[in-house]
Amino acid sequence: MVTTDKFLLNDWHPVAISKECQINSIKRVRLLGEDLALWRSNSNESTIQVWQDRCPHRGVRISLGKIVDDTIICGYHGWEYNLAGKCVHIPANPKQKPPASAEIKTYQCQERYGLVWVCLGEPAKDVAPFPEWEDSNYRKVLMGPYNCHTSPFRAFENGFDVSHFCFAHEGFVGDSQKAEIEDYEVEVDTNGITVSNLQMWQPDHDGTGVGGKVTYFQRICRVLTLYIVKHTSRGRMIFFFAVTPVSEEECTIWMWIAMNYGQETPDSKLREFQDKLFHQDAVLLESHRPVRLPLCSKNSAEADWPSEVHTQCDRASIAYRRWLKELGITFGVCDNC
Protein backbone atom coordinates (compact mmCIF):
# COMPACT_ATOMS: atom_id res chain seq x y z
CA MET A 1 0.00 0.00 0.00
CA VAL A 2 1.40 3.38 -0.95
CA THR A 3 -0.73 5.83 1.03
CA THR A 4 -1.65 6.57 4.60
CA ASP A 5 -4.36 9.10 3.65
CA LYS A 6 -7.18 8.12 5.97
CA PHE A 7 -9.90 9.69 3.81
CA LEU A 8 -8.89 7.44 0.94
CA LEU A 9 -8.21 4.31 2.98
CA ASN A 10 -11.50 4.59 4.89
CA ASP A 11 -13.65 5.38 1.85
CA TRP A 12 -15.40 3.03 -0.57
CA HIS A 13 -14.01 2.78 -4.10
CA PRO A 14 -15.56 0.98 -7.11
CA VAL A 15 -13.18 -1.58 -8.58
CA ALA A 16 -15.29 -3.85 -10.84
CA ILE A 17 -18.71 -4.52 -12.34
CA SER A 18 -20.58 -6.99 -10.14
CA LYS A 19 -21.74 -9.26 -12.95
CA GLU A 20 -18.15 -9.67 -14.13
CA CYS A 21 -17.27 -11.39 -10.85
CA GLN A 22 -18.65 -14.80 -11.73
CA ILE A 23 -18.83 -17.93 -9.58
CA ASN A 24 -15.48 -19.75 -9.40
CA SER A 25 -13.66 -16.83 -11.04
CA ILE A 26 -10.79 -14.66 -9.82
CA LYS A 27 -10.47 -11.09 -11.04
CA ARG A 28 -7.42 -8.87 -10.60
CA VAL A 29 -7.79 -5.19 -9.78
CA ARG A 30 -5.58 -2.48 -8.32
CA LEU A 31 -6.55 0.14 -5.75
CA LEU A 32 -4.35 2.79 -4.13
CA GLY A 33 -1.29 0.92 -5.36
CA GLU A 34 -2.46 -2.37 -3.84
CA ASP A 35 -2.94 -5.45 -6.05
CA LEU A 36 -6.20 -7.20 -5.17
CA ALA A 37 -7.87 -10.48 -6.07
CA LEU A 38 -11.69 -10.57 -6.23
CA TRP A 39 -13.32 -13.99 -6.17
CA ARG A 40 -16.57 -15.87 -5.57
CA SER A 41 -16.89 -19.46 -4.37
CA ASN A 42 -19.20 -21.94 -6.10
CA SER A 43 -22.30 -21.02 -4.11
CA ASN A 44 -24.99 -18.94 -5.79
CA GLU A 45 -25.37 -16.98 -2.54
CA SER A 46 -21.64 -16.38 -2.10
CA THR A 47 -20.38 -12.86 -1.58
CA ILE A 48 -17.35 -11.44 -3.30
CA GLN A 49 -14.10 -11.89 -1.41
CA VAL A 50 -11.40 -9.23 -1.71
CA TRP A 51 -7.86 -10.29 -0.87
CA GLN A 52 -4.39 -8.88 -1.20
CA ASP A 53 -3.13 -10.55 -4.37
CA ARG A 54 -0.16 -12.24 -2.72
CA CYS A 55 0.44 -15.70 -1.30
CA PRO A 56 2.48 -15.26 1.92
CA HIS A 57 4.52 -18.40 1.20
CA ARG A 58 6.61 -17.09 -1.71
CA GLY A 59 4.86 -13.88 -2.67
CA VAL A 60 3.31 -14.95 -5.99
CA ARG A 61 -0.11 -13.71 -7.08
CA ILE A 62 -2.85 -15.72 -5.42
CA SER A 63 -5.02 -14.80 -8.43
CA LEU A 64 -2.97 -17.33 -10.43
CA GLY A 65 -4.47 -20.11 -8.33
CA LYS A 66 -7.85 -21.81 -8.53
CA ILE A 67 -11.04 -21.95 -6.49
CA VAL A 68 -12.21 -25.25 -5.01
CA ASP A 69 -15.42 -24.95 -2.99
CA ASP A 70 -14.74 -22.20 -0.43
CA THR A 71 -10.94 -22.20 -0.73
CA ILE A 72 -8.31 -20.82 -3.03
CA ILE A 73 -5.40 -23.09 -3.93
CA CYS A 74 -2.19 -21.25 -4.75
CA GLY A 75 -0.93 -22.06 -8.24
CA TYR A 76 2.72 -22.25 -7.11
CA HIS A 77 2.89 -24.74 -4.22
CA GLY A 78 -0.77 -25.60 -3.73
CA TRP A 79 -1.24 -23.99 -0.32
CA GLU A 80 -4.96 -23.78 0.46
CA TYR A 81 -6.67 -20.77 2.04
CA ASN A 82 -10.18 -20.59 3.52
CA LEU A 83 -12.68 -17.70 3.30
CA ALA A 84 -10.93 -15.91 6.16
CA GLY A 85 -7.68 -15.94 4.19
CA LYS A 86 -6.02 -18.44 6.56
CA CYS A 87 -3.93 -21.30 5.23
CA VAL A 88 -5.60 -24.64 6.07
CA HIS A 89 -3.42 -27.10 4.15
CA ILE A 90 0.19 -27.37 2.97
CA PRO A 91 0.47 -30.26 0.47
CA ALA A 92 4.23 -30.72 0.91
CA ASN A 93 3.78 -31.01 4.69
CA PRO A 94 0.21 -32.29 5.16
CA LYS A 95 0.70 -33.13 8.85
CA GLN A 96 2.10 -29.74 9.73
CA LYS A 97 -0.26 -27.15 11.16
CA PRO A 98 0.06 -24.04 8.98
CA PRO A 99 1.82 -21.20 10.81
CA ALA A 100 -0.29 -18.25 11.95
CA SER A 101 1.62 -15.98 9.58
CA ALA A 102 0.33 -18.01 6.60
CA GLU A 103 -2.64 -15.68 6.19
CA ILE A 104 -3.68 -13.48 3.29
CA LYS A 105 -4.86 -9.96 4.08
CA THR A 106 -8.56 -9.50 3.36
CA TYR A 107 -10.58 -6.34 2.80
CA GLN A 108 -14.18 -5.23 3.16
CA CYS A 109 -16.40 -5.17 0.11
CA GLN A 110 -20.00 -4.59 -0.87
CA GLU A 111 -22.00 -4.61 -4.08
CA ARG A 112 -23.94 -1.44 -4.79
CA TYR A 113 -25.33 0.11 -7.97
CA GLY A 114 -24.11 -2.86 -10.00
CA LEU A 115 -20.51 -2.25 -8.93
CA VAL A 116 -18.11 -3.83 -6.45
CA TRP A 117 -16.95 -1.31 -3.85
CA VAL A 118 -13.86 -1.95 -1.71
CA CYS A 119 -12.53 -0.26 1.43
CA LEU A 120 -8.89 -0.85 2.36
CA GLY A 121 -9.32 0.59 5.85
CA GLU A 122 -12.25 0.99 8.22
CA PRO A 123 -15.27 2.54 6.46
CA ALA A 124 -16.05 5.96 7.88
CA LYS A 125 -19.35 6.17 5.94
CA ASP A 126 -21.48 4.11 3.63
CA VAL A 127 -21.16 4.26 -0.16
CA ALA A 128 -22.35 7.66 -1.38
CA PRO A 129 -26.11 7.82 -2.09
CA PHE A 130 -27.54 7.55 -5.60
CA PRO A 131 -31.23 8.41 -4.98
CA GLU A 132 -32.46 7.62 -8.50
CA TRP A 133 -31.11 4.06 -8.43
CA GLU A 134 -34.37 2.67 -7.04
CA ASP A 135 -36.61 5.12 -8.92
CA SER A 136 -38.33 3.32 -11.82
CA ASN A 137 -38.99 6.67 -13.52
CA TYR A 138 -35.30 6.87 -14.32
CA ARG A 139 -33.51 4.76 -16.88
CA LYS A 140 -29.97 3.87 -15.77
CA VAL A 141 -27.03 3.29 -18.13
CA LEU A 142 -23.45 2.60 -17.05
CA MET A 143 -20.73 4.45 -18.96
CA GLY A 144 -17.19 3.10 -19.01
CA PRO A 145 -15.25 2.09 -17.09
CA TYR A 146 -12.64 4.41 -18.57
CA ASN A 147 -8.95 4.04 -17.73
CA CYS A 148 -6.82 7.16 -17.72
CA HIS A 149 -3.15 7.81 -17.01
CA THR A 150 -3.47 10.88 -14.84
CA SER A 151 -3.96 11.69 -11.19
CA PRO A 152 -7.37 10.48 -9.97
CA PHE A 153 -7.95 13.98 -8.64
CA ARG A 154 -7.24 15.54 -12.05
CA ALA A 155 -9.82 13.23 -13.60
CA PHE A 156 -12.32 13.96 -10.82
CA GLU A 157 -11.95 17.74 -11.08
CA ASN A 158 -12.52 17.44 -14.82
CA GLY A 159 -15.87 15.80 -14.02
CA PHE A 160 -17.34 18.96 -12.49
CA ASP A 161 -15.42 21.59 -14.50
CA VAL A 162 -18.00 22.63 -17.10
CA SER A 163 -16.01 25.54 -18.56
CA HIS A 164 -13.84 23.14 -20.56
CA PHE A 165 -16.91 21.82 -22.40
CA CYS A 166 -16.94 24.70 -24.88
CA PHE A 167 -13.52 23.81 -26.27
CA ALA A 168 -12.73 20.19 -25.43
CA HIS A 169 -16.25 19.11 -26.42
CA GLU A 170 -17.28 21.75 -28.95
CA GLY A 171 -20.31 20.72 -30.96
CA PHE A 172 -21.31 18.20 -28.31
CA VAL A 173 -21.89 19.71 -24.85
CA GLY A 174 -20.22 23.04 -25.59
CA ASP A 175 -19.92 25.91 -28.06
CA SER A 176 -16.86 28.16 -28.13
CA GLN A 177 -19.05 31.05 -29.29
CA LYS A 178 -21.14 30.72 -26.12
CA ALA A 179 -18.36 30.03 -23.64
CA GLU A 180 -19.25 32.53 -20.91
CA ILE A 181 -19.96 30.91 -17.54
CA GLU A 182 -22.16 33.09 -15.39
CA ASP A 183 -21.39 33.28 -11.68
CA TYR A 184 -22.66 30.35 -9.64
CA GLU A 185 -22.90 29.35 -5.99
CA VAL A 186 -20.36 27.24 -4.09
CA GLU A 187 -20.94 26.03 -0.55
CA VAL A 188 -18.47 24.00 1.51
CA ASP A 189 -19.53 22.06 4.60
CA THR A 190 -18.13 19.22 6.70
CA ASN A 191 -19.47 16.61 4.28
CA GLY A 192 -18.34 18.06 0.98
CA ILE A 193 -19.01 20.77 -1.58
CA THR A 194 -22.23 21.89 -3.26
CA VAL A 195 -22.28 23.80 -6.54
CA SER A 196 -25.63 25.22 -7.61
CA ASN A 197 -27.20 27.46 -10.24
CA LEU A 198 -24.43 26.68 -12.73
CA GLN A 199 -25.77 27.49 -16.18
CA MET A 200 -24.49 27.11 -19.74
CA TRP A 201 -25.67 26.54 -23.30
CA GLN A 202 -25.12 23.15 -24.96
CA PRO A 203 -25.63 22.12 -28.62
CA ASP A 204 -26.45 18.55 -27.54
CA HIS A 205 -27.43 17.73 -23.96
CA ASP A 206 -26.89 14.01 -24.00
CA GLY A 207 -26.43 12.48 -27.44
CA THR A 208 -30.09 12.74 -28.43
CA GLY A 209 -29.41 15.78 -30.63
CA VAL A 210 -31.45 18.24 -28.55
CA GLY A 211 -29.69 21.35 -27.25
CA GLY A 212 -30.39 24.49 -25.27
CA LYS A 213 -29.63 26.09 -21.93
CA VAL A 214 -29.06 23.75 -19.00
CA THR A 215 -28.63 24.24 -15.27
CA TYR A 216 -26.34 22.07 -13.16
CA PHE A 217 -26.49 21.09 -9.51
CA GLN A 218 -23.33 19.33 -8.33
CA ARG A 219 -22.60 17.64 -5.03
CA ILE A 220 -19.06 16.50 -4.25
CA CYS A 221 -20.07 14.05 -1.55
CA ARG A 222 -16.74 12.19 -1.22
CA VAL A 223 -13.24 13.17 -2.29
CA LEU A 224 -13.68 11.03 -5.44
CA THR A 225 -17.46 10.62 -5.74
CA LEU A 226 -19.69 13.17 -7.45
CA TYR A 227 -23.47 13.46 -7.85
CA ILE A 228 -24.75 15.79 -10.58
CA VAL A 229 -28.23 16.84 -11.66
CA LYS A 230 -28.51 18.46 -15.09
CA HIS A 231 -31.84 20.17 -15.74
CA THR A 232 -32.58 20.19 -19.47
CA SER A 233 -35.58 21.26 -21.56
CA ARG A 234 -36.65 17.59 -21.73
CA GLY A 235 -36.15 16.52 -18.13
CA ARG A 236 -33.56 15.62 -15.52
CA MET A 237 -30.28 13.90 -16.32
CA ILE A 238 -28.35 12.49 -13.35
CA PHE A 239 -24.66 11.63 -13.25
CA PHE A 240 -23.29 9.40 -10.50
CA PHE A 241 -19.57 9.76 -11.08
CA ALA A 242 -16.76 7.99 -9.22
CA VAL A 243 -13.02 7.81 -9.83
CA THR A 244 -10.99 4.86 -8.61
CA PRO A 245 -7.44 5.79 -7.50
CA VAL A 246 -5.50 2.92 -9.09
CA SER A 247 -2.21 4.67 -8.33
CA GLU A 248 -1.06 8.25 -7.89
CA GLU A 249 -0.98 8.76 -11.66
CA GLU A 250 -3.54 6.27 -12.94
CA CYS A 251 -7.27 6.00 -12.39
CA THR A 252 -10.49 4.39 -13.57
CA ILE A 253 -13.63 6.44 -14.17
CA TRP A 254 -17.12 5.03 -13.60
CA MET A 255 -20.28 6.92 -14.49
CA TRP A 256 -23.92 5.97 -14.18
CA ILE A 257 -26.35 8.13 -16.10
CA ALA A 258 -30.00 8.24 -15.05
CA MET A 259 -32.61 9.97 -17.21
CA ASN A 260 -36.35 10.49 -16.75
CA TYR A 261 -36.77 11.10 -20.48
CA GLY A 262 -35.34 9.89 -23.81
CA GLN A 263 -36.55 6.32 -23.55
CA GLU A 264 -36.59 6.12 -27.33
CA THR A 265 -32.81 6.57 -27.57
CA PRO A 266 -30.89 3.25 -27.47
CA ASP A 267 -28.37 2.66 -24.68
CA SER A 268 -25.74 2.14 -27.36
CA LYS A 269 -26.22 5.66 -28.69
CA LEU A 270 -25.92 7.19 -25.22
CA ARG A 271 -22.74 5.20 -24.60
CA GLU A 272 -21.29 6.19 -27.97
CA PHE A 273 -21.84 9.85 -27.09
CA GLN A 274 -20.17 9.55 -23.68
CA ASP A 275 -17.31 7.47 -25.14
CA LYS A 276 -16.53 10.32 -27.54
CA LEU A 277 -16.53 12.82 -24.68
CA PHE A 278 -14.17 10.66 -22.63
CA HIS A 279 -11.70 10.19 -25.47
CA GLN A 280 -11.67 13.95 -26.01
CA ASP A 281 -11.00 14.42 -22.30
CA ALA A 282 -8.35 11.70 -22.06
CA VAL A 283 -6.00 13.38 -24.55
CA LEU A 284 -6.05 16.52 -22.41
CA LEU A 285 -6.05 14.82 -19.00
CA GLU A 286 -2.98 12.76 -19.86
CA SER A 287 -1.14 15.94 -20.92
CA HIS A 288 -1.38 17.71 -17.53
CA ARG A 289 1.87 19.05 -16.10
CA PRO A 290 2.26 18.50 -13.26
CA VAL A 291 0.44 15.19 -13.54
CA ARG A 292 -0.73 15.41 -9.94
CA LEU A 293 -3.30 17.97 -8.85
CA PRO A 294 -1.80 21.09 -7.21
CA LEU A 295 -3.53 21.96 -3.93
CA CYS A 296 -3.87 25.27 -2.18
CA SER A 297 -4.34 26.30 1.41
CA LYS A 298 -7.14 28.32 2.92
CA ASN A 299 -5.03 31.46 2.97
CA SER A 300 -3.59 31.29 -0.55
CA ALA A 301 -4.66 33.82 -3.17
CA GLU A 302 -7.66 32.92 -5.32
CA ALA A 303 -6.15 34.40 -8.47
CA ASP A 304 -3.09 32.21 -8.91
CA TRP A 305 -0.22 30.25 -7.37
CA PRO A 306 3.07 29.06 -8.79
CA SER A 307 1.92 26.17 -10.96
CA GLU A 308 -1.50 27.25 -12.26
CA VAL A 309 -3.61 30.39 -12.80
CA HIS A 310 -7.28 30.65 -11.81
CA THR A 311 -10.25 32.89 -12.57
CA GLN A 312 -13.82 33.43 -11.36
CA CYS A 313 -15.24 30.44 -13.23
CA ASP A 314 -12.79 28.16 -11.34
CA ARG A 315 -14.44 28.78 -7.96
CA ALA A 316 -15.57 25.16 -7.62
CA SER A 317 -12.08 23.84 -8.42
CA ILE A 318 -10.48 26.21 -5.94
CA ALA A 319 -12.92 25.10 -3.23
CA TYR A 320 -12.20 21.44 -4.03
CA ARG A 321 -8.42 21.89 -3.89
CA ARG A 322 -8.66 23.72 -0.58
CA TRP A 323 -10.91 21.00 0.81
CA LEU A 324 -8.43 18.29 -0.16
CA LYS A 325 -5.65 20.30 1.48
CA GLU A 326 -7.64 20.62 4.71
CA LEU A 327 -8.37 16.89 4.73
CA GLY A 328 -4.65 16.16 4.52
CA ILE A 329 -4.76 14.37 1.15
CA THR A 330 -1.25 13.66 -0.17
CA PHE A 331 -1.86 10.77 -2.60
CA GLY A 332 -2.05 11.88 -6.25
CA VAL A 333 -1.63 15.57 -5.46
CA CYS A 334 1.19 18.09 -5.13
CA ASP A 335 1.55 21.12 -2.90
CA ASN A 336 2.79 24.25 -4.62
CA CYS A 337 1.49 26.90 -2.27
C-alpha positions as CSV (number, residue, x, y, z in Angstrom):
1,M,0.0,0.0,0.0
2,V,1.4,3.4,-1.0
3,T,-0.7,5.8,1.0
4,T,-1.7,6.6,4.6
5,D,-4.4,9.1,3.7
6,K,-7.2,8.1,6.0
7,F,-9.9,9.7,3.8
8,L,-8.9,7.4,0.9
9,L,-8.2,4.3,3.0
10,N,-11.5,4.6,4.9
11,D,-13.6,5.4,1.9
12,W,-15.4,3.0,-0.6
13,H,-14.0,2.8,-4.1
14,P,-15.6,1.0,-7.1
15,V,-13.2,-1.6,-8.6
16,A,-15.3,-3.8,-10.8
17,I,-18.7,-4.5,-12.3
18,S,-20.6,-7.0,-10.1
19,K,-21.7,-9.3,-12.9
20,E,-18.1,-9.7,-14.1
21,C,-17.3,-11.4,-10.8
22,Q,-18.7,-14.8,-11.7
23,I,-18.8,-17.9,-9.6
24,N,-15.5,-19.7,-9.4
25,S,-13.7,-16.8,-11.0
26,I,-10.8,-14.7,-9.8
27,K,-10.5,-11.1,-11.0
28,R,-7.4,-8.9,-10.6
29,V,-7.8,-5.2,-9.8
30,R,-5.6,-2.5,-8.3
31,L,-6.6,0.1,-5.7
32,L,-4.3,2.8,-4.1
33,G,-1.3,0.9,-5.4
34,E,-2.5,-2.4,-3.8
35,D,-2.9,-5.4,-6.0
36,L,-6.2,-7.2,-5.2
37,A,-7.9,-10.5,-6.1
38,L,-11.7,-10.6,-6.2
39,W,-13.3,-14.0,-6.2
40,R,-16.6,-15.9,-5.6
41,S,-16.9,-19.5,-4.4
42,N,-19.2,-21.9,-6.1
43,S,-22.3,-21.0,-4.1
44,N,-25.0,-18.9,-5.8
45,E,-25.4,-17.0,-2.5
46,S,-21.6,-16.4,-2.1
47,T,-20.4,-12.9,-1.6
48,I,-17.4,-11.4,-3.3
49,Q,-14.1,-11.9,-1.4
50,V,-11.4,-9.2,-1.7
51,W,-7.9,-10.3,-0.9
52,Q,-4.4,-8.9,-1.2
53,D,-3.1,-10.5,-4.4
54,R,-0.2,-12.2,-2.7
55,C,0.4,-15.7,-1.3
56,P,2.5,-15.3,1.9
57,H,4.5,-18.4,1.2
58,R,6.6,-17.1,-1.7
59,G,4.9,-13.9,-2.7
60,V,3.3,-15.0,-6.0
61,R,-0.1,-13.7,-7.1
62,I,-2.8,-15.7,-5.4
63,S,-5.0,-14.8,-8.4
64,L,-3.0,-17.3,-10.4
65,G,-4.5,-20.1,-8.3
66,K,-7.8,-21.8,-8.5
67,I,-11.0,-22.0,-6.5
68,V,-12.2,-25.2,-5.0
69,D,-15.4,-24.9,-3.0
70,D,-14.7,-22.2,-0.4
71,T,-10.9,-22.2,-0.7
72,I,-8.3,-20.8,-3.0
73,I,-5.4,-23.1,-3.9
74,C,-2.2,-21.2,-4.8
75,G,-0.9,-22.1,-8.2
76,Y,2.7,-22.2,-7.1
77,H,2.9,-24.7,-4.2
78,G,-0.8,-25.6,-3.7
79,W,-1.2,-24.0,-0.3
80,E,-5.0,-23.8,0.5
81,Y,-6.7,-20.8,2.0
82,N,-10.2,-20.6,3.5
83,L,-12.7,-17.7,3.3
84,A,-10.9,-15.9,6.2
85,G,-7.7,-15.9,4.2
86,K,-6.0,-18.4,6.6
87,C,-3.9,-21.3,5.2
88,V,-5.6,-24.6,6.1
89,H,-3.4,-27.1,4.2
90,I,0.2,-27.4,3.0
91,P,0.5,-30.3,0.5
92,A,4.2,-30.7,0.9
93,N,3.8,-31.0,4.7
94,P,0.2,-32.3,5.2
95,K,0.7,-33.1,8.8
96,Q,2.1,-29.7,9.7
97,K,-0.3,-27.1,11.2
98,P,0.1,-24.0,9.0
99,P,1.8,-21.2,10.8
100,A,-0.3,-18.2,11.9
101,S,1.6,-16.0,9.6
102,A,0.3,-18.0,6.6
103,E,-2.6,-15.7,6.2
104,I,-3.7,-13.5,3.3
105,K,-4.9,-10.0,4.1
106,T,-8.6,-9.5,3.4
107,Y,-10.6,-6.3,2.8
108,Q,-14.2,-5.2,3.2
109,C,-16.4,-5.2,0.1
110,Q,-20.0,-4.6,-0.9
111,E,-22.0,-4.6,-4.1
112,R,-23.9,-1.4,-4.8
113,Y,-25.3,0.1,-8.0
114,G,-24.1,-2.9,-10.0
115,L,-20.5,-2.2,-8.9
116,V,-18.1,-3.8,-6.5
117,W,-17.0,-1.3,-3.8
118,V,-13.9,-1.9,-1.7
119,C,-12.5,-0.3,1.4
120,L,-8.9,-0.9,2.4
121,G,-9.3,0.6,5.8
122,E,-12.2,1.0,8.2
123,P,-15.3,2.5,6.5
124,A,-16.1,6.0,7.9
125,K,-19.3,6.2,5.9
126,D,-21.5,4.1,3.6
127,V,-21.2,4.3,-0.2
128,A,-22.3,7.7,-1.4
129,P,-26.1,7.8,-2.1
130,F,-27.5,7.5,-5.6
131,P,-31.2,8.4,-5.0
132,E,-32.5,7.6,-8.5
133,W,-31.1,4.1,-8.4
134,E,-34.4,2.7,-7.0
135,D,-36.6,5.1,-8.9
136,S,-38.3,3.3,-11.8
137,N,-39.0,6.7,-13.5
138,Y,-35.3,6.9,-14.3
139,R,-33.5,4.8,-16.9
140,K,-30.0,3.9,-15.8
141,V,-27.0,3.3,-18.1
142,L,-23.4,2.6,-17.0
143,M,-20.7,4.4,-19.0
144,G,-17.2,3.1,-19.0
145,P,-15.2,2.1,-17.1
146,Y,-12.6,4.4,-18.6
147,N,-9.0,4.0,-17.7
148,C,-6.8,7.2,-17.7
149,H,-3.1,7.8,-17.0
150,T,-3.5,10.9,-14.8
151,S,-4.0,11.7,-11.2
152,P,-7.4,10.5,-10.0
153,F,-7.9,14.0,-8.6
154,R,-7.2,15.5,-12.0
155,A,-9.8,13.2,-13.6
156,F,-12.3,14.0,-10.8
157,E,-11.9,17.7,-11.1
158,N,-12.5,17.4,-14.8
159,G,-15.9,15.8,-14.0
160,F,-17.3,19.0,-12.5
161,D,-15.4,21.6,-14.5
162,V,-18.0,22.6,-17.1
163,S,-16.0,25.5,-18.6
164,H,-13.8,23.1,-20.6
165,F,-16.9,21.8,-22.4
166,C,-16.9,24.7,-24.9
167,F,-13.5,23.8,-26.3
168,A,-12.7,20.2,-25.4
169,H,-16.2,19.1,-26.4
170,E,-17.3,21.8,-29.0
171,G,-20.3,20.7,-31.0
172,F,-21.3,18.2,-28.3
173,V,-21.9,19.7,-24.9
174,G,-20.2,23.0,-25.6
175,D,-19.9,25.9,-28.1
176,S,-16.9,28.2,-28.1
177,Q,-19.1,31.1,-29.3
178,K,-21.1,30.7,-26.1
179,A,-18.4,30.0,-23.6
180,E,-19.3,32.5,-20.9
181,I,-20.0,30.9,-17.5
182,E,-22.2,33.1,-15.4
183,D,-21.4,33.3,-11.7
184,Y,-22.7,30.4,-9.6
185,E,-22.9,29.4,-6.0
186,V,-20.4,27.2,-4.1
187,E,-20.9,26.0,-0.5
188,V,-18.5,24.0,1.5
189,D,-19.5,22.1,4.6
190,T,-18.1,19.2,6.7
191,N,-19.5,16.6,4.3
192,G,-18.3,18.1,1.0
193,I,-19.0,20.8,-1.6
194,T,-22.2,21.9,-3.3
195,V,-22.3,23.8,-6.5
196,S,-25.6,25.2,-7.6
197,N,-27.2,27.5,-10.2
198,L,-24.4,26.7,-12.7
199,Q,-25.8,27.5,-16.2
200,M,-24.5,27.1,-19.7
201,W,-25.7,26.5,-23.3
202,Q,-25.1,23.2,-25.0
203,P,-25.6,22.1,-28.6
204,D,-26.5,18.6,-27.5
205,H,-27.4,17.7,-24.0
206,D,-26.9,14.0,-24.0
207,G,-26.4,12.5,-27.4
208,T,-30.1,12.7,-28.4
209,G,-29.4,15.8,-30.6
210,V,-31.4,18.2,-28.5
211,G,-29.7,21.4,-27.2
212,G,-30.4,24.5,-25.3
213,K,-29.6,26.1,-21.9
214,V,-29.1,23.7,-19.0
215,T,-28.6,24.2,-15.3
216,Y,-26.3,22.1,-13.2
217,F,-26.5,21.1,-9.5
218,Q,-23.3,19.3,-8.3
219,R,-22.6,17.6,-5.0
220,I,-19.1,16.5,-4.3
221,C,-20.1,14.0,-1.5
222,R,-16.7,12.2,-1.2
223,V,-13.2,13.2,-2.3
224,L,-13.7,11.0,-5.4
225,T,-17.5,10.6,-5.7
226,L,-19.7,13.2,-7.5
227,Y,-23.5,13.5,-7.8
228,I,-24.8,15.8,-10.6
229,V,-28.2,16.8,-11.7
230,K,-28.5,18.5,-15.1
231,H,-31.8,20.2,-15.7
232,T,-32.6,20.2,-19.5
233,S,-35.6,21.3,-21.6
234,R,-36.7,17.6,-21.7
235,G,-36.2,16.5,-18.1
236,R,-33.6,15.6,-15.5
237,M,-30.3,13.9,-16.3
238,I,-28.4,12.5,-13.3
239,F,-24.7,11.6,-13.3
240,F,-23.3,9.4,-10.5
241,F,-19.6,9.8,-11.1
242,A,-16.8,8.0,-9.2
243,V,-13.0,7.8,-9.8
244,T,-11.0,4.9,-8.6
245,P,-7.4,5.8,-7.5
246,V,-5.5,2.9,-9.1
247,S,-2.2,4.7,-8.3
248,E,-1.1,8.2,-7.9
249,E,-1.0,8.8,-11.7
250,E,-3.5,6.3,-12.9
251,C,-7.3,6.0,-12.4
252,T,-10.5,4.4,-13.6
253,I,-13.6,6.4,-14.2
254,W,-17.1,5.0,-13.6
255,M,-20.3,6.9,-14.5
256,W,-23.9,6.0,-14.2
257,I,-26.3,8.1,-16.1
258,A,-30.0,8.2,-15.1
259,M,-32.6,10.0,-17.2
260,N,-36.4,10.5,-16.8
261,Y,-36.8,11.1,-20.5
262,G,-35.3,9.9,-23.8
263,Q,-36.6,6.3,-23.5
264,E,-36.6,6.1,-27.3
265,T,-32.8,6.6,-27.6
266,P,-30.9,3.2,-27.5
267,D,-28.4,2.7,-24.7
268,S,-25.7,2.1,-27.4
269,K,-26.2,5.7,-28.7
270,L,-25.9,7.2,-25.2
271,R,-22.7,5.2,-24.6
272,E,-21.3,6.2,-28.0
273,F,-21.8,9.8,-27.1
274,Q,-20.2,9.5,-23.7
275,D,-17.3,7.5,-25.1
276,K,-16.5,10.3,-27.5
277,L,-16.5,12.8,-24.7
278,F,-14.2,10.7,-22.6
279,H,-11.7,10.2,-25.5
280,Q,-11.7,13.9,-26.0
281,D,-11.0,14.4,-22.3
282,A,-8.3,11.7,-22.1
283,V,-6.0,13.4,-24.5
284,L,-6.1,16.5,-22.4
285,L,-6.0,14.8,-19.0
286,E,-3.0,12.8,-19.9
287,S,-1.1,15.9,-20.9
288,H,-1.4,17.7,-17.5
289,R,1.9,19.0,-16.1
290,P,2.3,18.5,-13.3
291,V,0.4,15.2,-13.5
292,R,-0.7,15.4,-9.9
293,L,-3.3,18.0,-8.9
294,P,-1.8,21.1,-7.2
295,L,-3.5,22.0,-3.9
296,C,-3.9,25.3,-2.2
297,S,-4.3,26.3,1.4
298,K,-7.1,28.3,2.9
299,N,-5.0,31.5,3.0
300,S,-3.6,31.3,-0.6
301,A,-4.7,33.8,-3.2
302,E,-7.7,32.9,-5.3
303,A,-6.1,34.4,-8.5
304,D,-3.1,32.2,-8.9
305,W,-0.2,30.3,-7.4
306,P,3.1,29.1,-8.8
307,S,1.9,26.2,-11.0
308,E,-1.5,27.3,-12.3
309,V,-3.6,30.4,-12.8
310,H,-7.3,30.7,-11.8
311,T,-10.2,32.9,-12.6
312,Q,-13.8,33.4,-11.4
313,C,-15.2,30.4,-13.2
314,D,-12.8,28.2,-11.3
315,R,-14.4,28.8,-8.0
316,A,-15.6,25.2,-7.6
317,S,-12.1,23.8,-8.4
318,I,-10.5,26.2,-5.9
319,A,-12.9,25.1,-3.2
320,Y,-12.2,21.4,-4.0
321,R,-8.4,21.9,-3.9
322,R,-8.7,23.7,-0.6
323,W,-10.9,21.0,0.8
324,L,-8.4,18.3,-0.2
325,K,-5.7,20.3,1.5
326,E,-7.6,20.6,4.7
327,L,-8.4,16.9,4.7
328,G,-4.7,16.2,4.5
329,I,-4.8,14.4,1.2
330,T,-1.3,13.7,-0.2
331,F,-1.9,10.8,-2.6
332,G,-2.0,11.9,-6.3
333,V,-1.6,15.6,-5.5
334,C,1.2,18.1,-5.1
335,D,1.6,21.1,-2.9
336,N,2.8,24.2,-4.6
337,C,1.5,26.9,-2.3
